[in-house]
């Protein structure tokens, strides 16, 4: 596709409900990142995939958060038993290469999750 | 701890005026520094990327500077337009664990008024 696509754009979940957020990266991009952005704050790192391998999940806030990228393209971020503090915008980004100094990261529009 | 701090937190200017946004960082090892523009309800969009050896880079009315010795960067916006109203985020990249890890600042929220 032309850019990084995320769905849904908006999600309202009742506390305790499970949610799944989808990211379609730019075709052929090796790296995929998930970020959590609270209102008025900069994005905070959640997890990183290189192709299908999840190389860094140090930013996942609890074991209720789980991410996968089984075929090295589409990725899903799953949040189990959602809590109000999970309310945020979840951003996905992809980049063509891994460690190039000018590696550009392209962001999706994000999924705004509201837990009520 | 790797950190990126931005100032001011928010800024209001009149259309046509110039402004400068600041970024200080303590990130090691340093790979590159990026400025992103984030419109409300959108994902960040890259404005500039600078490596260690570059001390200035322009993209239209946006000019970024980098002083790698003092670990400071600035983003200067010339002749501001209403469409410049957005958050501007400074991001420092560090190659850690075999990949480019991005460390984000909290952003400066810019409002351009007519």
Contacts between the chains, C-beta under 8 A, distances in Angstrom:
chain1	res1	chain2	res2	distance
A	4	B	43	7.3
A	31	B	99	6.4
A	31	B	100	7.5
A	33	B	102	7.1
A	35	B	104	7.7
A	40	B	106	7.7
A	40	B	109	7.6
A	41	B	106	5.4
A	41	B	107	7.6
A	42	B	4	7.8
A	42	B	89	5.4
A	42	B	104	3.8
A	42	B	105	5.3
A	42	B	106	4.5
A	42	B	107	5.1
A	43	B	44	7.4
A	43	B	89	7.8
A	43	B	104	4.9
A	44	B	104	7.2
A	45	B	101	7.0
A	45	B	102	7.0
A	45	B	103	7.7
A	45	B	104	7.9
A	48	B	99	6.2
A	48	B	101	7.4
A	50	B	98	7.9
A	50	B	99	6.4
A	55	B	97	6.4
A	55	B	98	6.9
A	55	B	99	6.6
A	56	B	97	5.7
A	56	B	99	7.4
A	56	B	101	7.5
A	91	B	43	5.7
A	91	B	44	7.6
A	93	B	43	7.6
A	93	B	102	7.9
A	95	B	100	7.3
A	98	B	98	7.0
A	98	B	99	5.0
A	98	B	100	7.0
A	99	B	31	8.0
A	99	B	95	5.4
A	99	B	98	6.9
A	99	B	99	5.9
A	99	B	100	5.8
A	100	B	100	7.6
A	101	B	31	5.7
A	101	B	32	5.4
A	101	B	51	5.0
A	102	B	32	6.8
A	102	B	49	5.5
A	102	B	51	7.0
A	103	B	93	7.9
A	103	B	100	5.4
A	104	B	46	6.0
A	104	B	49	6.9
A	105	B	46	7.4
A	105	B	100	7.8
A	105	B	102	6.5
A	106	B	46	7.9
A	107	B	36	8.0
A	107	B	43	3.3
A	107	B	44	5.0
A	107	B	45	7.2
A	108	B	43	5.2
A	109	B	41	7.3
A	109	B	42	5.6
A	109	B	43	5.0
A	110	B	41	7.9
A	110	B	42	7.7
A	110	B	43	5.5
A	112	B	41	7.9
